[in-house]
Amino acid sequence: GPASKAVLADMILHKQVVVTWERRGRYRRIIGQVYADGEWVNLSMVAQGWAWQFRRYSRSRELAAAEREARSRKVGFWQAAQHSALAVAAAGEVQEMIRGR
């Protein structure tokens, strides 16, 4: 949403951004890691509650721990998780993993 976009823009605006990637996802989107002036943007966004780890493409324990912490602190979109379309999507991803898709 707009809040997440604003946080991301603030993290990367006027900084040297590097994207490392090895493959594309289901819809041909790049799956990778983003760094702004050396800071791991993926981790920062997850830790602040403005993104979640998409486990279909990531097995990072560090991202998983950051997401658990953000959820428990109810920060970012987790503060209204029961009403958040993103939280519903993340929960759906977990159900897909359980079903083995």
Order of alpha helices (4+ residues) and beta strands (2+ residues): alpha-beta-beta-beta-alpha-alpha-alpha
